[in-house]
Amino acid sequence: MYSNMSIFSRATILALFATQFSIPSFGHPVLEQRTPPIVMGSAITFGAIAATTLTSTGATVITGDCGTCPGTGITGFGAGAGVCTGSIDAGNTAACNAEADCLTAYNDAAAKAHTNTLAATDLGGLTLDPGVYIFPTSNAALSTTLTLNGTSNANGQFIFQIATTFSASATTSEVVLVGGAQACNVYFIVGSSATIGAGSQMQGNILAYTSIAINSAASNKGTFCALNGAITLIDNALTAQATCST
Ligand SMILES: *[C@@H]1O[C@H](CO)[C@@H](O)[C@H](O)[C@H]1NC(C)=O
């Protein structure tokens, strides 16, 4: 736990250091180009993978795999309940490999030097190009539409480094992709837990250090990973982005 957190805070400290002492920004964009892209590894086929429990209420449809590791509690799927079109991996090797790959992606993304500091906590209303983004506050939110512009680069990644919580709380919370941006290349790196509000339409990999709560009828294209806690679902549509074009 502490090794993860220290990687995250090292980036923050470096950034603060650069600001405090007016050091030119170490050529962050160049550094960014040199570091390899973040990959989901075997987790890419999962719509949701949790550490403890994966619980669905209602008619959730996960297009992809569903898993837990080291926990084994997957509930709410089967006859008359939710659907998981791929495998249901409760504490097996596939699930544990996926969790390990989520942790690698989380650590790699958290360690990236940021390219941009956003002016506000809320991503709503912004149009952003590929980059590594940090926030003026420890938490982040999405209240309306976030537009991500791939600028014709299929490999462009969007990484949001959030130190504590992420809340996409409204029915109007939505990620829109333009200019060749791909959901598989969007990463929300959440230092504690994420809440996805009822009716939100997300696109991206949401990697939370603790847990993720997804409320009624929210959707996502990508993978939800809870690294140490649970994922709870209610009538959701989650679609793993099993391939990522380059
Ligand atoms: C996306 O970025 C390209 C290149 O900067 C720009 O020409 C285009 O207008 C942008 N599209 C949107 C919808 O912002």
The ligand as an SDF file (V2000), in Angstrom:
LIG
                    3D

 14 14  0  0  0  0  0  0  0  0999 V2000
   -9.6740   18.2170  -32.1390 C   0  0  0  0  0  0  0  0  0  0  0  0
   -8.3360   18.6470  -32.2650 O   0  0  0  0  0  0  0  0  0  0  0  0
   -8.0170   19.0340  -33.5950 C   0  0  0  0  0  0  0  0  0  0  0  0
   -6.5080   19.3190  -33.6350 C   0  0  0  0  0  0  0  0  0  0  0  0
   -6.1720   20.2750  -32.6450 O   0  0  0  0  0  0  0  0  0  0  0  0
   -8.8550   20.2190  -33.9840 C   0  0  0  0  0  0  0  0  0  0  0  0
   -8.5670   20.6090  -35.3170 O   0  0  0  0  0  0  0  0  0  0  0  0
  -10.3210   19.8480  -33.8800 C   0  0  0  0  0  0  0  0  0  0  0  0
  -11.1360   20.9770  -34.1390 O   0  0  0  0  0  0  0  0  0  0  0  0
  -10.6310   19.3400  -32.4800 C   0  0  0  0  0  0  0  0  0  0  0  0
  -12.0040   18.8380  -32.4360 N   0  0  0  0  0  0  0  0  0  0  0  0
  -12.8650   19.2160  -31.4950 C   0  0  0  0  0  0  0  0  0  0  0  0
  -14.2410   18.6420  -31.6110 C   0  0  0  0  0  0  0  0  0  0  0  0
  -12.5720   19.9800  -30.5900 O   0  0  0  0  0  0  0  0  0  0  0  0
  1  2  1  0
  1 10  1  0
  2  3  1  0
  3  4  1  0
  3  6  1  0
  4  5  1  0
  6  7  1  0
  6  8  1  0
  8  9  1  0
  8 10  1  0
 10 11  1  0
 11 12  1  0
 12 13  1  0
 12 14  2  0
M  END
$$$$
